[in-house]
């Protein structure tokens, strides 16, 4: 790693960080959204992206500029920042998107990196091979080898440039998680600077959020903890909380403009068509100044620009909401809430919870409290951490595990609170055992508490245990060891 990225705060695998971009002379706070700017189609002025929306970093396509008869000489003469009139940092893609779309491009990695350097790009990208989802393993492995060869070329090019331009090391491997992890290890060892996860746009377009979550987790396993992760082509507000909670730091989005051209209106719950809206569920300047009917009667260019502005407002607002959730320690509550907006997003959230070991690596050991808002919360890293600790605790004599009060007939009386399970009563005011739960708990929470009971009982074979409960379901009681005496309270 080149030391350009530092982390400041964590929640789950999400983090607030700082990416220093030396060539631009700026430090970008992450998570960050990079609006995609097409050099031929300007929907929103890049200077306004910076001033109005707070975009510190944007991305444009150097291959389009390289191939453009109109813009190539101008950008080489005046520089990329002058061409786009953008005072922040600029990242450039290499033409890999065109490679995926058309099968070939007329440029090499060395040529396009040199061109990116010459036009003043702050973060350059080699020509990786974006293997599509569900390709054969042979194709994925072969194309990954080519991408890795080009990462090695990028290292040599950077050494020859003697410059401060950061360079990315893309992570490919299609939907093969072992290849993604291998690719991430190679990219991390390259010493390059930013690590984009590529070829996920088809998955995002198909709402395959569970596959995306698995790919991010596999990539994170292969990268160092200080590696800034860019999720290429991901910028819909509905999935930002999920991707950040898995450890992604940078996102680029053309959705704000592309969707606007089709009269599509972004929300944190999905995408609506303008013709289907009677009211705007948003308080951004566009939505407070106009009604859907008024936008619908405007000429095409005006309507497109206003919808693009709304789409940017809602996306940046969600990113700020995600950052505040990290600071407040309730990012997973936000992910849980967003996951209820779409069944496929719920699949992604549940897949995230399959990777609790990844979340647990950086999840803070202390927060204000845990809000238990769904059955899925029983699988949070705080619960796993508590169960792991129970396996190391020693008790002796007759121990009552009770949802009620203490009982002097026993040597010790421990509290039992789903989904965590048992704990000494003296820890009742200690995080995360201050968990806020609804009165009507779900079956999964009781079953999780039973797993905690089993961990404690198994770790203490010479003690005797009794459980006094109010309404544990049979499925939870069935998870208890046979030597736990069970009685019902009330």
Steps between C-alpha positions, in 0.01 A plus 500: 500500500614852423370657821248738340199368696425531871191390691336712769186323623344155462164329525464140379749494208402854403745777568549871462839562348722750325645439156787735424529577127843664470482614140177691565626625835180390674387251761165337430282379785359152444251346443493717190289509186670572167246636251578370152553781252478419130730750327256521207175527700481750785180449699617692807801733489798335678574827682150482642549138599777635721336819628137393539516128565834475680662255257870501588587242238351412162576245232515530123606269220848557364440260211217719369736798513784301342281403205329838460596710199335800667647476851830310486724791403314741726532284812868433427556875463282640777482207742210299637413738783471794264296301248246395763530815713524295818707611801495167685674174417432310177523127445509354150381165373701329229253366247423173677129581477528532123698177498216325680240652268673459162759226552810702414657844532777673310744575782747319728540533875830687457349741248188580697685547829747733331207690347327524839821638645546749215149645532538551875293219645536467876410130517569282197374154407660220295306304239361212705277226358149523644392135490118490514307313770449126452774468238676165490769451760758454223411838351499672839838356597662581164369857494603548862856403406492767227372760749778406742761532223368849429517591869868403487537719190331785686759469778780537248331791325459683829867448578588661169265794546665614824174675574235531769214355292335223697427179308229243562539122516163358388366177654334261256401133507134493390274323753774263621567608856835323530620681187380834642693435821810396304468809281473721807814350655694563180366855471583575863856372455547724195554811711251693287256738656126439449325166455191499279272195499412461135228341286221525757270730300316207335435360848376833627276546198352155566454577872735216592602669823581172675763423234639852528527464878688170463739656246572799722562272799736279300688807378528640852645170623782537250574869562676663790293695750648827370405442136243747357233303314313640200181324388502572128168611350308504829325821590131431555404642840301189600814285531758743638445406867541129424818549296655734758419256782696237307802731478473690171638855502449643150209483258455640153163574350373587158151405619414858592527602132409179318182454703404864454507457122234230539288709741601277791503638852732349762394429858659305785238229440552463126425680175170658397393623158400865498166417335405279795554768768226728630722638778874527553610311817801726544585847629793584270482835314361335187224319686396804703496735200311276257229237489523182289238647270702820449815303419306280262391798289851647462711458190725196498830673580365697796324196642814288463718752681256541789457125542879458493529761772243322714677170444825656618337660802342175619820303443728743682245532781501124546879498507497763775243291687728198473796699633301623797386144569865393518573782744192412708568127497168404341603418143353149517168642615502718187589201282217301659255781429615541138484124446124506562459710186561216255504117536829471311661760722386292798685206343809722487464597867463138608805412293691779675413331830644175364835682517487591868871423537573783254277744687637394837857588397429872519165533678551712816490311828299781657206710376201665663264206450364250250151543355355156431264587216464170313567128519816557296656694788553169680792443262677831562870502594420618854303179560774281359759680715291440814458130421876466448560656841253261666717212384780639721304579818517278809216442748455248782221354707132533419439775242159645414464664162185707532290751314363593841667609823771337715435187708692438823461123462773510236872571529472755219214656305578628153274705278393368158415753228431391141679505262817510713418233753637481855726747681582592863245741643779746584547556126140608439600859431794405278499521118370307308283346771308827520334387175161657425256226396130494411263327741396253230827331411554274202585130508853562370584719800403229748694242300805728507466535879487119522828482306649729766369274777650198330839674471507576873380155605747322273788706642407404859437124516518485880232762570126436498265731310134589505315729260192693612323660203174668408420391145790337322382306192559127475757557222717697746455257787604217268841665460577475874725226639312218669649585841328838516188482717226712345206669674250756387445828684163665554 
